């Protein structure tokens, strides 16, 4: 993960860079004192995060953040300032965090950990979404499933449902169960999105295999499938989307 620091006070800039290097694996690639210089830099280069002082020359931090918010790929912005009154505006601009000076070492360390976690999570999500988009365009009809030491080429329509098991995904056909070495989000990206619905954080169901939709507690559903005894839950946060998909 790469970042730049925008700070016109040398002691504050050096202290922040020291804390970043001490408490994270973030690479500080550039430092700036002037807002216009940062804007020119970002028109040619990309960075993952910006530690942005609000009171800087030429173009203050809020105006700079407003410009950055229009970018198609937005870096995380961590505002750094001695003033509390800009906090509401900072979060309207979707700032990741708002750090007051003088810096508190523990506060900085906690923020840096959150920042790295958010970056890593977003990178995984982008990869999964990218894979899903690729496979949507390929109109996948067959998939390779693993059984012991064999790879079984399987028609996706033969898959009834999938369930998460720690870092693996269990894939159920009418007569077989396959253990795939990937998480359920990664597997979902490999199958047609219009056929396989992520009905729960731990389940994917083949919509064409649903035999019965049973009203369950808290206005959720249980799904019963053709030719299998399994009952698949629909989580509360997925109910609305499921009803739209199934025209309920």
Backbone as JSON, one array per atom type, in Angstrom:
{
  "sequence": "XXXXXXXXXXXXXXXXXXXXXXXXXXXXXXXXXXXXXXXXXXXXXXXXXXXXXXXXXXXXXXXXXXXXXXXXXXXXXXXXXXXXXXXXXXXXXXXXXXXXXXXXXXXXXXXXXXXXXXXXXXXXXXXXXXXXXXXXXXXXXXXXXXXXXXXXXXXXXXXXXXXXXXXXXXXXXXXXXXXXXXXXXXXXXXXXXXXXXXXXXXXXXXXXXXXXXXXXXXXXXXXXXXXXXXXXXXXXXXXXXXXXXXXX",
  "N": [[0.85, -1.19, 0.0], [0.55, 2.2, -0.87], [1.3, 5.63, -0.02], [0.88, 9.22, 0.28], [2.08, 12.18, 1.92], [0.71, 15.23, 2.87], [1.69, 18.1, 4.04], [2.66, 21.13, 5.44], [4.23, 21.85, 7.56], [7.3, 21.09, 8.74], [8.23, 19.63, 11.16], [5.81, 18.32, 11.97], [5.27, 16.83, 9.69], [7.49, 15.11, 9.55], [7.19, 13.72, 11.96], [4.75, 12.39, 11.54], [5.39, 10.77, 9.33], [7.31, 9.14, 10.51], [5.72, 7.74, 12.4], [3.96, 6.38, 10.69], [5.73, 4.68, 9.34], [6.63, 3.21, 11.49], [4.41, 1.89, 12.61], [3.06, 0.56, 10.58], [2.9, -1.12, 7.34], [2.82, 0.58, 5.29], [3.95, 2.35, 2.49], [5.48, 5.4, 2.24], [5.54, 7.39, -0.41], [5.83, 9.98, -1.44], [6.13, 13.4, -0.36], [4.4, 16.45, 0.25], [3.99, 20.04, 0.27], [2.23, 21.85, -0.74], [-1.05, 22.4, -1.96], [-1.8, 22.61, -4.7], [0.34, 21.42, -5.99], [-0.04, 18.8, -5.22], [-2.45, 18.18, -6.5], [-1.67, 18.35, -9.19], [0.16, 16.26, -9.22], [-1.55, 14.05, -8.73], [-3.01, 13.99, -11.03], [-1.44, 12.69, -12.77], [-0.32, 10.52, -11.48], [-1.05, 7.68, -9.31], [-2.17, 6.97, -6.0], [-2.63, 5.15, -2.93], [-3.44, 6.15, -0.47], [-3.91, 9.29, 1.23], [-2.47, 11.42, 3.48], [-3.64, 14.18, 4.77], [-3.14, 17.47, 5.49], [-5.18, 20.19, 6.52], [-4.81, 23.0, 6.5], [-3.02, 24.23, 4.21], [-0.8, 25.69, 1.72], [-1.89, 27.5, -1.29], [-4.01, 25.65, -2.28], [-6.39, 24.7, -0.17], [-6.8, 21.92, 2.18], [-9.49, 20.96, 2.27], [-10.68, 21.89, -0.13], [-9.0, 20.58, -1.89], [-9.58, 17.91, -1.25], [-12.24, 17.88, -2.07], [-11.93, 18.03, -4.85], [-10.58, 15.61, -5.27], [-12.55, 13.81, -4.59], [-14.05, 13.52, -6.83], [-12.68, 11.87, -8.48], [-12.38, 8.86, -10.42], [-11.09, 6.66, -9.34], [-10.68, 6.67, -6.06], [-8.45, 7.67, -3.59], [-7.89, 6.71, -0.12], [-8.58, 9.18, 2.26], [-7.01, 10.72, 4.88], [-7.56, 13.08, 7.11], [-5.55, 15.55, 8.63], [-5.21, 17.74, 11.25], [-5.17, 20.7, 13.37], [-7.56, 21.61, 14.17], [-10.93, 21.24, 15.23], [-13.29, 21.93, 13.96], [-13.67, 21.26, 11.29], [-14.49, 18.68, 11.01], [-17.09, 17.58, 10.41], [-17.48, 18.38, 7.72], [-15.34, 17.05, 6.6], [-16.07, 14.33, 6.78], [-18.33, 14.34, 5.21], [-17.11, 14.51, 2.8], [-16.3, 11.97, 2.58], [-14.06, 11.23, 4.04], [-11.56, 9.04, 5.35], [-10.59, 9.1, 7.95], [-10.13, 11.38, 10.73], [-7.75, 13.14, 12.09], [-6.5, 14.69, 14.93], [-4.12, 17.23, 15.74], [-1.91, 17.93, 18.51], [-0.31, 14.86, 17.52], [-1.44, 11.7, 18.75], [0.19, 8.89, 19.68], [-0.9, 6.27, 20.08], [-3.45, 6.57, 19.0], [-2.85, 7.09, 16.32], [-1.61, 4.66, 15.63], [-3.75, 2.83, 15.88], [-5.5, 3.82, 13.91], [-3.95, 3.39, 11.59], [-3.84, 0.61, 11.47], [-6.55, 0.01, 11.0], [-6.78, 1.25, 8.53], [-5.06, -0.26, 6.85], [-6.37, -2.73, 7.02], [-8.83, -2.08, 5.81], [-7.97, -1.45, 3.23], [-6.88, -3.93, 2.37], [-9.2, -5.52, 2.46], [-10.81, -4.22, 0.56], [-9.28, -4.62, -1.73], [-9.51, -7.37, -2.11], [-12.29, -7.54, -2.56], [-12.49, -6.08, -4.95], [-11.08, -7.75, -6.65], [-12.67, -10.06, -6.62], [-15.09, -9.04, -7.66], [-14.17, -8.28, -10.17], [-13.5, -10.78, -11.26], [-16.03, -11.89, -11.31], [-17.29, -10.27, -13.2], [-15.85, -10.88, -15.5], [-16.54, -13.59, -15.83], [-19.28, -13.4, -16.15], [-19.44, -12.33, -18.69], [-18.39, -14.39, -20.14], [-20.34, -16.28, -20.15], [-20.54, -18.77, -18.65], [-20.86, -22.27, -18.8], [-19.86, -24.67, -18.04], [-17.89, -26.13, -15.43], [-14.94, -26.77, -13.54], [-14.74, -29.16, -11.1], [-13.44, -30.45, -8.01], [-12.63, -33.73, -6.94], [-11.36, -35.82, -4.69], [-8.41, -36.76, -6.09], [-9.1, -36.08, -8.58], [-10.29, -34.1, -11.35], [-13.4, -33.0, -12.11], [-15.25, -32.3, -14.86], [-17.99, -30.32, -14.98], [-21.4, -29.62, -15.72], [-22.77, -26.49, -15.04], [-25.45, -26.33, -14.41], [-25.95, -28.65, -13.09], [-25.27, -28.25, -10.52], [-26.63, -27.85, -7.34], [-26.58, -26.43, -4.87], [-24.33, -24.45, -2.78], [-22.11, -24.37, 0.03], [-20.41, -22.59, 2.62], [-17.39, -23.58, 4.15], [-15.31, -22.88, 6.4], [-12.31, -22.01, 4.92], [-12.98, -23.19, 2.6], [-15.23, -24.25, -0.08], [-18.15, -26.07, -0.2], [-19.61, -27.96, -2.67], [-22.63, -28.98, -3.99], [-24.06, -31.47, -5.89], [-26.62, -33.53, -7.46], [-25.85, -36.13, -6.75], [-23.31, -36.01, -5.68], [-20.7, -34.56, -3.6], [-18.5, -31.89, -3.58], [-15.37, -30.57, -2.63], [-14.13, -27.49, -2.75], [-11.11, -25.63, -3.08], [-11.35, -22.8, -2.19], [-12.77, -19.67, -1.08], [-16.28, -18.9, -0.49], [-17.11, -16.6, -1.81], [-15.25, -16.35, -3.86], [-15.84, -18.66, -5.3], [-18.45, -18.12, -6.1], [-18.0, -16.16, -7.95], [-17.28, -17.6, -10.14], [-19.44, -18.79, -11.35], [-22.53, -18.5, -13.27], [-24.13, -15.45, -12.65], [-26.8, -14.88, -12.92], [-28.07, -17.23, -12.48], [-27.16, -18.41, -10.11], [-27.72, -17.61, -6.84], [-26.6, -15.63, -4.18], [-27.72, -16.28, -1.28], [-27.23, -16.09, 1.37], [-24.63, -15.38, 3.71], [-23.18, -17.7, 3.87], [-24.16, -19.4, 1.95], [-24.93, -20.39, -1.41], [-27.39, -20.63, -3.89], [-28.81, -22.55, -6.53], [-31.08, -21.13, -8.51], [-32.85, -22.36, -10.24], [-33.29, -24.8, -9.13], [-34.95, -24.62, -6.97], [-37.63, -25.82, -5.15], [-39.55, -25.27, -3.23], [-40.56, -22.51, -1.27], [-40.32, -21.51, 1.93], [-41.85, -19.7, 4.48], [-40.04, -18.37, 7.13], [-38.74, -17.72, 10.47], [-38.66, -14.25, 11.65], [-39.4, -13.06, 9.23], [-37.89, -14.23, 7.23], [-36.71, -16.75, 4.85], [-36.84, -20.29, 4.16], [-35.38, -22.47, 1.83], [-36.38, -25.15, -0.11], [-35.2, -27.81, -2.07], [-35.42, -29.37, -5.31], [-35.32, -32.88, -5.45], [-33.39, -33.09, -3.45], [-32.72, -33.26, 0.09], [-31.92, -31.07, 1.47], [-32.21, -27.91, 3.24], [-32.13, -24.55, 2.58], [-31.09, -21.51, 3.93], [-32.36, -18.14, 3.67], [-30.9, -15.15, 4.32], [-31.72, -12.32, 6.46], [-30.83, -9.86, 5.42], [-30.77, -10.44, 2.77], [-33.3, -10.9, 1.93], [-35.01, -8.98, 0.64], [-33.75, -8.63, -1.89], [-33.89, -11.25, -2.79], [-36.68, -11.62, -3.03], [-37.19, -9.85, -5.09], [-35.78, -11.05, -7.19], [-37.15, -13.45, -7.43], [-39.66, -12.59, -7.99], [-41.58, -12.22, -5.91]],
  "CA": [[0.0, 0.0, 0.0], [1.37, 3.41, -1.0], [0.64, 6.83, 0.48], [1.62, 10.48, 0.27], [1.8, 13.09, 3.04], [0.58, 16.64, 2.48], [1.88, 18.82, 5.31], [3.65, 22.2, 5.21], [5.07, 22.01, 8.75], [8.29, 20.01, 8.68], [8.21, 18.73, 12.32], [4.61, 17.49, 11.93], [5.43, 15.91, 8.57], [8.48, 14.09, 9.91], [6.62, 12.88, 13.01], [3.74, 11.52, 10.94], [6.08, 9.77, 8.51], [7.93, 8.19, 11.45], [4.66, 6.9, 12.96], [3.48, 5.5, 9.62], [6.76, 3.65, 9.09], [6.78, 2.4, 12.7], [3.21, 1.12, 12.95], [2.39, -0.04, 9.42], [3.72, -1.48, 6.18], [2.51, 1.55, 4.25], [5.13, 3.02, 1.92], [5.29, 6.82, 1.92], [6.29, 7.58, -1.66], [6.09, 11.39, -1.69], [5.61, 14.38, 0.6], [4.08, 17.73, -0.4], [3.63, 21.16, 1.13], [1.32, 22.73, -1.47], [-2.2, 21.68, -2.48], [-1.78, 22.55, -6.17], [1.34, 20.41, -6.38], [-0.66, 17.48, -5.03], [-3.44, 17.99, -7.57], [-0.91, 18.07, -10.41], [0.71, 14.91, -9.05], [-2.62, 13.05, -8.83], [-3.48, 13.94, -12.42], [-0.52, 11.82, -13.52], [0.05, 9.36, -10.69], [-2.05, 7.17, -8.38], [-1.72, 6.56, -4.67], [-3.7, 4.46, -2.21], [-3.91, 6.95, 0.67], [-3.36, 10.63, 1.38], [-2.52, 12.03, 4.81], [-3.86, 15.52, 4.25], [-3.33, 18.62, 6.37], [-6.21, 21.07, 5.97], [-4.26, 24.34, 6.28], [-1.83, 24.19, 3.36], [-0.82, 26.8, 0.75], [-2.43, 27.45, -2.65], [-5.31, 24.97, -2.33], [-6.45, 24.08, 1.16], [-7.09, 20.5, 2.19], [-10.89, 20.69, 1.98], [-10.88, 22.07, -1.57], [-8.27, 19.49, -2.55], [-10.36, 16.68, -1.04], [-13.4, 17.98, -2.93], [-11.5, 17.65, -6.2], [-10.23, 14.18, -5.28], [-13.79, 13.03, -4.47], [-14.61, 13.35, -8.17], [-11.87, 10.91, -9.22], [-12.99, 7.53, -10.57], [-10.43, 5.83, -8.32], [-10.47, 7.6, -4.95], [-7.6, 7.21, -2.49], [-8.36, 6.99, 1.22], [-8.09, 10.46, 2.74], [-6.94, 10.87, 6.33], [-7.34, 14.49, 7.38], [-4.73, 15.85, 9.8], [-5.39, 19.16, 11.51], [-5.25, 21.12, 14.77], [-8.87, 22.22, 14.38], [-12.02, 20.27, 15.26], [-14.5, 22.39, 13.31], [-13.8, 20.78, 9.92], [-14.76, 17.24, 11.04], [-18.32, 17.23, 9.7], [-17.23, 18.53, 6.29], [-14.4, 15.99, 6.2], [-16.77, 13.07, 6.6], [-19.18, 14.51, 4.03], [-16.24, 14.22, 1.66], [-15.95, 10.54, 2.69], [-12.73, 11.03, 4.61], [-11.43, 7.78, 6.08], [-10.44, 9.43, 9.36], [-9.89, 12.8, 11.03], [-6.76, 13.07, 13.16], [-6.17, 16.0, 15.5], [-2.77, 17.49, 16.24], [-0.72, 17.1, 18.32], [-0.6, 13.46, 17.3], [-1.35, 10.73, 19.83], [0.8, 7.71, 19.06], [-1.83, 5.14, 20.11], [-4.53, 6.89, 18.05], [-2.3, 6.9, 14.97], [-1.38, 3.23, 15.42], [-5.06, 2.21, 15.67], [-5.99, 4.25, 12.61], [-3.16, 2.75, 10.54], [-4.28, -0.79, 11.38], [-7.86, 0.06, 10.34], [-6.56, 1.64, 7.14], [-4.51, -1.41, 6.13], [-7.44, -3.73, 6.93], [-9.79, -1.61, 4.81], [-7.32, -1.57, 1.92], [-6.8, -5.35, 2.02], [-10.57, -5.98, 2.19], [-11.28, -3.64, -0.7], [-8.56, -5.26, -2.82], [-10.14, -8.68, -2.32], [-13.6, -7.3, -3.17], [-12.28, -5.66, -6.33], [-10.67, -8.93, -7.42], [-13.84, -10.92, -6.75], [-16.01, -8.39, -8.59], [-13.56, -8.36, -11.5], [-13.66, -12.15, -11.74], [-17.45, -12.09, -11.61], [-17.6, -9.58, -14.45], [-15.24, -11.68, -16.58], [-17.29, -14.81, -16.04], [-20.59, -13.06, -16.68], [-19.3, -12.13, -20.13], [-18.05, -15.66, -20.77], [-21.53, -17.14, -20.13], [-20.03, -20.07, -18.23], [-21.81, -23.38, -18.74], [-19.19, -25.81, -17.44], [-16.95, -25.73, -14.4], [-14.1, -27.87, -13.06], [-14.88, -29.45, -9.67], [-12.42, -31.4, -7.54], [-13.06, -34.88, -6.14], [-10.12, -36.53, -4.38], [-7.33, -36.28, -6.95], [-9.65, -35.92, -9.92], [-11.01, -32.89, -11.74], [-14.61, -33.42, -12.78], [-15.85, -31.23, -15.65], [-19.39, -30.4, -14.6], [-22.33, -28.6, -16.18], [-23.16, -25.68, -13.88], [-26.85, -26.62, -14.09], [-26.01, -29.82, -12.23], [-25.0, -27.81, -9.15], [-27.86, -27.47, -6.64], [-26.26, -25.34, -3.95], [-22.98, -24.45, -2.23], [-22.05, -23.86, 1.39], [-19.07, -22.23, 3.07], [-16.82, -24.37, 5.23], [-14.05, -22.19, 6.67], [-11.72, -21.44, 3.72], [-13.38, -24.02, 1.46], [-16.63, -24.21, -0.49], [-18.71, -27.38, -0.49], [-20.48, -27.84, -3.84], [-23.53, -30.13, -3.96], [-24.86, -31.87, -7.05], [-27.63, -34.49, -7.03], [-25.29, -37.37, -6.2], [-21.93, -35.85, -5.22], [-20.28, -33.36, -2.88], [-17.14, -31.52, -3.96], [-14.75, -29.6, -1.73], [-13.32, -26.61, -3.58], [-10.14, -24.9, -2.27], [-11.54, -21.35, -2.33], [-13.91, -19.25, -0.27], [-17.55, -18.94, -1.22], [-17.17, -15.44, -2.71], [-14.45, -16.68, -5.04], [-16.56, -19.65, -6.11], [-19.61, -17.45, -6.69], [-17.53, -15.4, -9.12], [-17.01, -18.52, -11.25], [-20.68, -19.33, -11.9], [-23.41, -17.46, -13.81], [-24.77, -14.7, -11.59], [-28.26, -14.88, -13.09], [-28.57, -18.56, -12.1], [-26.77, -18.74, -8.75], [-28.01, -16.47, -5.96], [-25.97, -15.65, -2.85], [-28.87, -16.05, -0.42], [-26.77, -16.03, 2.75], [-23.18, -15.26, 3.66], [-22.59, -19.04, 3.8], [-24.86, -20.26, 0.98], [-25.32, -20.02, -2.77], [-28.4, -21.58, -4.35], [-29.2, -22.55, -7.93], [-32.48, -20.7, -8.51], [-33.67, -23.29, -11.02], [-33.5, -26.03, -8.35], [-35.84, -24.36, -5.84], [-38.94, -26.48, -5.24], [-40.5, -24.71, -2.27], [-40.1, -21.37, -0.48], [-41.05, -21.6, 3.19], [-41.69, -18.55, 5.37], [-39.33, -18.77, 8.35], [-38.86, -16.68, 11.49], [-38.16, -12.9, 11.32], [-39.71, -12.74, 7.84], [-36.91, -14.8, 6.3], [-37.21, -17.93, 4.14], [-36.08, -21.52, 3.95], [-35.57, -22.96, 0.48], [-36.28, -26.6, -0.3], [-34.77, -28.04, -3.44], [-35.87, -30.59, -5.99], [-34.5, -34.1, -5.39], [-32.46, -33.1, -2.32], [-33.37, -33.01, 1.38], [-31.33, -29.88, 2.1], [-32.95, -26.67, 3.4], [-31.16, -23.46, 2.44], [-31.66, -20.28, 4.49], [-32.18, -16.81, 3.07], [-30.65, -14.24, 5.44], [-32.6, -11.15, 6.49], [-30.35, -8.8, 4.54], [-30.91, -10.86, 1.38], [-34.71, -11.18, 1.63], [-35.54, -8.04, -0.35], [-33.18, -8.95, -3.2], [-34.43, -12.55, -3.2], [-38.06, -11.41, -3.45], [-37.16, -9.22, -6.42], [-35.32, -12.05, -8.15], [-38.16, -14.49, -7.57], [-40.95, -11.93, -8.24], [-42.48, -12.54, -4.79]],
  "C": [[0.88, 1.24, 0.0], [0.57, 4.64, -0.55], [1.52, 8.04, 0.25], [1.19, 11.29, 1.49], [1.76, 14.5, 2.5], [0.58, 17.46, 3.77], [2.97, 19.86, 5.13], [4.52, 22.48, 6.43], [6.02, 20.82, 8.85], [8.26, 19.11, 9.91], [7.0, 17.79, 12.31], [4.72, 16.44, 10.83], [6.38, 14.77, 8.93], [7.95, 13.16, 10.99], [5.61, 11.91, 12.42], [4.38, 10.43, 10.1], [6.72, 8.71, 9.39], [6.87, 7.22, 12.0], [4.11, 5.92, 11.92], [4.46, 4.35, 9.4], [6.92, 2.72, 10.28], [5.61, 1.44, 12.89], [2.48, 0.51, 11.76], [3.4, -0.45, 8.37], [3.46, -0.54, 5.02], [3.79, 2.26, 3.8], [4.79, 4.47, 1.59], [6.17, 7.14, 0.72], [6.66, 9.04, -1.93], [5.54, 12.23, -0.54], [5.44, 15.71, -0.13], [3.76, 18.78, 0.65], [2.49, 21.99, 0.55], [0.19, 21.93, -2.12], [-2.21, 21.55, -3.99], [-0.78, 21.53, -6.67], [0.77, 19.0, -6.25], [-1.65, 17.19, -6.16], [-2.75, 17.66, -8.89], [-0.34, 16.66, -10.38], [-0.35, 13.85, -9.3], [-3.23, 12.97, -10.23], [-2.64, 13.01, -13.27], [-0.25, 10.5, -12.8], [-1.13, 8.91, -9.82], [-1.41, 6.85, -7.04], [-2.9, 5.95, -3.95], [-4.27, 5.3, -1.08], [-3.21, 8.3, 0.69], [-3.55, 11.09, 2.82], [-2.49, 13.54, 4.57], [-4.1, 16.55, 5.34], [-4.35, 19.56, 5.72], [-5.66, 22.45, 5.63], [-2.93, 24.27, 5.53], [-1.93, 25.28, 2.31], [-1.51, 26.44, -0.57], [-3.84, 26.88, -2.74], [-5.47, 24.23, -1.02], [-6.97, 22.65, 1.08], [-8.52, 20.15, 1.84], [-11.18, 20.83, 0.48], [-10.19, 20.95, -2.35], [-9.05, 18.19, -2.44], [-11.62, 16.68, -1.91], [-13.09, 17.62, -4.37], [-11.23, 16.16, -6.3], [-11.5, 13.32, -5.25], [-14.45, 12.78, -5.82], [-13.82, 12.34, -9.01], [-12.61, 9.58, -9.34], [-12.39, 6.55, -9.58], [-10.0, 6.76, -7.19], [-9.53, 7.0, -3.92], [-8.29, 7.45, -1.15], [-7.76, 8.33, 1.66], [-8.16, 10.49, 4.26], [-6.59, 12.33, 6.61], [-6.51, 14.65, 8.66], [-4.79, 17.35, 10.05], [-5.39, 19.44, 13.01], [-6.63, 21.62, 15.13], [-9.98, 21.19, 14.27], [-13.17, 20.64, 14.31], [-14.7, 21.89, 11.88], [-14.26, 19.31, 9.85], [-15.99, 16.85, 10.23], [-18.13, 17.31, 8.19], [-16.32, 17.42, 5.77], [-15.12, 14.68, 5.93], [-17.82, 13.15, 5.49], [-18.4, 14.23, 2.75], [-15.7, 12.79, 1.69], [-14.51, 10.35, 3.14], [-12.68, 9.75, 5.42], [-11.32, 8.05, 7.58], [-10.06, 10.89, 9.5], [-9.01, 12.83, 12.28], [-6.39, 14.48, 13.64], [-4.71, 16.05, 15.93], [-2.89, 18.12, 17.63], [-1.08, 15.61, 18.27], [-0.48, 12.64, 18.59], [-0.91, 9.41, 19.2], [-0.17, 6.53, 19.0], [-2.95, 5.34, 19.1], [-4.07, 6.67, 16.62], [-2.14, 5.41, 14.66], [-2.69, 2.5, 15.13], [-5.61, 2.55, 14.29], [-5.26, 3.54, 11.47], [-3.56, 1.28, 10.37], [-5.62, -0.87, 10.66], [-7.7, 0.35, 8.85], [-6.04, 0.46, 6.32], [-5.57, -2.51, 5.97], [-8.45, -3.36, 5.85], [-9.23, -1.77, 3.4], [-7.3, -3.04, 1.47], [-8.18, -5.91, 1.68], [-11.06, -5.48, 0.84], [-10.56, -4.26, -1.9], [-9.15, -6.62, -3.15], [-11.48, -8.51, -3.03], [-13.48, -6.91, -4.63], [-11.92, -6.85, -7.2], [-11.86, -9.85, -7.67], [-14.83, -10.35, -7.75], [-15.48, -8.44, -10.02], [-13.72, -9.74, -12.1], [-15.11, -12.42, -12.12], [-17.82, -11.47, -12.94], [-17.06, -10.36, -15.65], [-16.11, -12.9, -16.88], [-18.71, -14.56, -16.5], [-20.54, -12.93, -18.2], [-18.98, -13.44, -20.86], [-19.24, -16.61, -20.86], [-21.15, -18.58, -19.81], [-21.13, -21.12, -18.2], [-21.19, -24.61, -18.09], [-18.14, -25.31, -16.46], [-16.18, -26.96, -13.94], [-14.25, -28.01, -11.55], [-13.89, -30.52, -9.27], [-13.04, -32.49, -6.67], [-11.85, -35.76, -5.92], [-9.0, -35.96, -5.26], [-7.81, -36.02, -8.38], [-10.27, -34.54, -10.11], [-12.19, -33.32, -12.59], [-15.2, -32.22, -13.52], [-17.37, -31.36, -15.53], [-20.21, -29.28, -15.23], [-22.82, -27.81, -14.97], [-24.61, -25.93, -13.48], [-27.02, -27.85, -13.21], [-25.72, -29.47, -10.76], [-26.32, -27.33, -8.51], [-27.61, -26.31, -5.68], [-24.81, -25.49, -3.47], [-23.03, -23.91, -0.81], [-20.6, -23.59, 1.78], [-18.64, -23.14, 4.21], [-15.41, -23.86, 5.48], [-13.51, -21.6, 5.36], [-12.1, -22.2, 2.45], [-14.84, -23.77, 1.1], [-17.07, -25.62, -0.84], [-19.76, -27.2, -1.59], [-21.3, -29.13, -3.95], [-24.23, -30.3, -5.31], [-25.87, -32.91, -6.56], [-27.02, -35.68, -6.28], [-23.9, -37.2, -5.57], [-21.77, -34.57, -4.4], [-18.82, -33.1, -3.2], [-16.62, -30.45, -3.0], [-13.76, -28.76, -2.52], [-12.4, -25.75, -2.7], [-10.2, -23.38, -2.49], [-12.72, -20.95, -1.45], [-15.16, -19.1, -1.14], [-17.71, -17.74, -2.16], [-16.4, -15.71, -3.99], [-15.18, -17.68, -5.92], [-17.75, -18.99, -6.8], [-19.22, -16.67, -7.94], [-17.33, -16.3, -10.34], [-18.28, -19.01, -11.95], [-21.59, -18.2, -12.4], [-24.22, -16.77, -12.71], [-26.29, -14.69, -11.72], [-28.89, -16.2, -12.68], [-28.31, -18.87, -10.63], [-26.88, -17.5, -7.87], [-27.33, -16.67, -4.61], [-27.04, -15.27, -1.83], [-28.49, -15.84, 1.04], [-25.25, -15.92, 2.68], [-22.49, -16.62, 3.49], [-23.22, -19.95, 2.75], [-25.05, -19.58, -0.37], [-26.33, -21.06, -3.23], [-28.62, -21.41, -5.85], [-30.7, -22.27, -7.99], [-33.39, -21.68, -9.24], [-33.97, -24.57, -10.26], [-34.44, -25.82, -7.16], [-37.21, -24.99, -6.1], [-39.98, -25.78, -4.38], [-39.83, -23.58, -1.49], [-40.95, -21.3, 0.77], [-40.78, -20.36, 4.03], [-41.13, -19.02, 6.7], [-39.46, -17.64, 9.35], [-38.21, -15.37, 11.02], [-38.32, -12.56, 9.84], [-38.62, -13.19, 6.86], [-37.52, -16.06, 5.67], [-36.26, -19.12, 4.3], [-36.4, -22.02, 2.55], [-35.4, -24.48, 0.45], [-36.08, -26.87, -1.78], [-35.35, -29.33, -4.01], [-34.84, -31.69, -5.79], [-33.44, -34.12, -4.3], [-33.23, -32.77, -1.04], [-32.91, -31.7, 2.02], [-32.33, -28.73, 2.18], [-31.95, -25.52, 3.47], [-31.77, -22.18, 2.99], [-31.42, -19.07, 3.61], [-32.02, -15.83, 4.23], [-31.54, -13.0, 5.34], [-32.14, -10.07, 5.51], [-30.48, -9.16, 3.06], [-32.38, -11.06, 0.97], [-35.25, -10.27, 0.53], [-35.04, -8.38, -1.75], [-33.74, -10.27, -3.71], [-35.86, -12.4, -3.71], [-38.12, -10.77, -4.83], [-36.77, -10.22, -7.49], [-36.4, -13.07, -8.46], [-39.56, -13.92, -7.85], [-41.98, -12.28, -7.17], [-43.25, -11.29, -4.35]]
}
